[in-house]
Amino acid sequence: MIEPWIFWLITIIYIVITIYLAYLGWKRTHTNEDFLVAGRKVNPMIIGLSYGATFISTSAIVGFGGVAAQLGMGLIWLNVLNISIGILIAFVVFGKRARRIGHKLKAMTFPEMMGRRFNSNFVQYTSAIIILISMPLYSSAVLIGGSRFIETTLGVPYNYALLGFAVLTAGYVIAGGILAVMYTDAFQGGIMMFGMSAILILTYYYLGGVTDANQALTNLASHVPNALASQGMTGWTTFPSLGSPLWLTMVTTIIMGVGIGVLAQPQLVIRFLTAKDDKTLNRAVPIGGIFILLMTGVAFTVGALTNAYFFNNPSTLGMISWAPPGTTGVGVSSNVDNIIPIYINDAMPPVIVVLFMLTLLAAAMSTLSSIFHTMGSAAGHDVWINLQRSRLMGKKNVKDQHPKSTLRANKIGTGIMIIASIGLAFVMPSNIIARATAMFMGLCAAAFLPMYTYGLFSKKPYRLAAVLSLVVGALVWFIWTVFFHIAESKPLGICQWLFGRPAVWGLPWQNLDPMVIALPCSVAALAIGWYIDSRKDKNRETAVSV
């Protein structure tokens, strides 16, 4: 067992390096453009690592790793979507267009780019408000994941771990803006790649190699408990039965919700606006692709393989025998968010435990810093500064007369949203990490993706199409979440209070993710808005020609 002081020493060294990189970002942050988009001249390696490190957080490693332990290797399909959609399509197809349009419009945030693209303050305000309402849920999940592992590994009380973790991250985000965030992201991304590679190699080594390990996991199929088997589970190396509740959860919530939702996440889109040209984005693609392959691929694989390990090696951390994760009775853990931390601390040599601690800290801090920055810019730049601009324009009645966006407003906005996230983290349940991540990404897909896609690729984007798509997507997602999707409607309790049941409809509708319903509705609303505005255009053109 490694001495506690070694943990602390390595942690302090990591923190010192992080602070130094944040200091470099602070030195280069002089204007609001520096704070928000890093002067639009970031190195491709920094962009690739920062994008990947922002994308992959404790929710992927701890949360989804735990879900893989419970549901099996079917989550590998999410890894496929993460690379094909989250990297290749996001960078090559969407990223280049976003960079060009963002530069042309001089936009410095996702809501501002959409608002200016559609010439609509409503689009900018509403996009920012959706971010301010939904993103604290995601940031709190990341905070919880990082804090739980600090508690397990360093023995720090959870509340102190959460506060220290949040304050350190908040400090360099507020001081150095996006440059500090991206510099530290790159450093943290390097740690994550090294740490996850070591964990994968050792896991297969402990289990006798790739073939023996996967076969051992396959052989556990007969141990699938009745509660999971009745929901469609067939084993940890096979996919759930087609159309079963678990199949719907895995496909619609986890694979599609997260895999598609990544395209329109504001904290990721802003990375494209920091690039100088298209060549920079091209060079960032392989870096981001390799990073995502290692991070999610390892988390999902190792998560599932923990079953094979604990089946033959009962945990020494207070668990006396194996049982399927997330089920009742004696087992590795009834809380899936504890499985990966328990496995690492129980199975890995001390040096790898330290490395994984740094990996998890890096994953959490890189994502958390980006979320804090995005929420702060939405509050300070998109809402407060835009309101001030509109007020002044109304008084002067001159379009070009408006106050410049200031660093102070963004820093204050960032601080307020950080406080909100910390408060939410204290009241959220600890097993919410994967669920909160899927919810946030699903909402991004439903509310933002159709509007974002249309805005990037339409030669003549219509305002009504964007407004209807944004509102309908967010509203339908909210309604389905509160009243129909049992995973959220039951704990929220609103449906039970109003209708006397946890969800309005039963199977299979109660397992259908809100994004699967809301995204098509958002696309349909966009089409209706496009049709109405295009007809108006045509009528105007006809009237002019007559």
ABEGO torsion letter per residue (X at the ends): XBBAAAAAAAAAAAAAAAAAAAAAAAAABABAAAAAAGGGABBAAAAAAAAAAAABBAAAAAAAAAAAAAAEAAAAAAAAAAAAAAAAAAAAAAAAAAAAAAAAAGBABAAAAAAAAAGBAAAAAAAAAAAAAAAAAAAAAAAAAAAAAAAAAAGBBAAAAAAAAAAAAAAAAAAAEAAAAAAAAAAAAAAAAAAAAAAAAAAAAAAGEAAAAAAAAAAAAAABBAAAAAAGBAEAABBBBBGBAAAAAAAAAAAAAAAAAAAABAAAAAAAAABABAAAAAAAAAAAAAAAAAAAAAAAAAAAAAAAAAAABBBAAGBABBBBBGBBEBBABABAAAAAAAAAAAABBAAAAAAAAAAAAAAAAAAAAAAAAAAAAAAAAAAAAAAAAAAAAAAAGBAABBBBBBAAAAAAAAAAAAAAAAAAAAABBAAAAAAAAAAAAAAAAAAAAAAAAAAAABABBBAAAAAAAAAAAAAAAAAAAAAABAAAAAAAGAAAAAAGBABABBOAAAABBAAAAAAAAAAAAAAAAAAAAAAAAAAAAAAAAX
